[in-house]
Amino acid sequence: MKHLKSNVGSIDKGFRILGAMFIAGAYYNKEITGITAIVLLVIASVFIITSYISFFPVYSIFGISTKKSGD
């Protein structure tokens, strides 16, 4: 398996985690329901997973990296 080069920086990770928490809170408080809730929860899951592994495939397609050399 090819090693994935990190392309998600610490600030980006923070925003992803905050976004996922916001979506989870909105779902928990029943502010989002139905198909909207499902779509947003999937997005929140992607945020959490990409924060954990420090790699976002879309960034690599476009050659983007939010990771600084010290991260």
LINPE-V219680 format. One record per residue. N is the residue number from 1. RES is the residue in one letter. PSI is psi in radians with two decimals (* if undefined). Layout:
# LINPE-V219680
<<N RES PSI> <N RES PSI>>
This chain:
# LINPE-V219680
<<1 M 2.38> <2 K 2.39> <3 H 2.30> <4 L 2.15> <5 K 2.25> <6 S 2.35> <7 N 0.25> <8 V 2.05> <9 G 3.04> <10 S -0.65> <11 I -0.74> <12 D -0.75> <13 K -0.76> <14 G -0.79> <15 F -0.66> <16 R -0.77> <17 I -0.75> <18 L -0.73> <19 G -0.75> <20 A -0.71> <21 M -0.69> <22 F -0.80> <23 I -0.77> <24 A -0.70> <25 G -0.71> <26 A -0.67> <27 Y -0.79> <28 Y -0.68> <29 N 0.15> <30 K 0.55> <31 E -0.40> <32 I 2.43> <33 T 3.00> <34 G -2.55> <35 I -0.57> <36 T -0.75> <37 A -0.75> <38 I -0.84> <39 V -0.81> <40 L -0.60> <41 L -0.60> <42 V -0.77> <43 I -0.75> <44 A -0.69> <45 S -0.73> <46 V -0.73> <47 F -0.82> <48 I -0.80> <49 I -0.81> <50 T -0.50> <51 S -0.72> <52 Y -0.77> <53 I -0.09> <54 S 0.54> <55 F 2.27> <56 F 1.94> <57 P -0.62> <58 V -0.65> <59 Y -0.74> <60 S -0.57> <61 I -0.72> <62 F 0.05> <63 G 0.50> <64 I 2.51> <65 S 2.25> <66 T 0.05> <67 K 2.21> <68 K 2.86> <69 S -0.48> <70 G -0.16> <71 D *>>
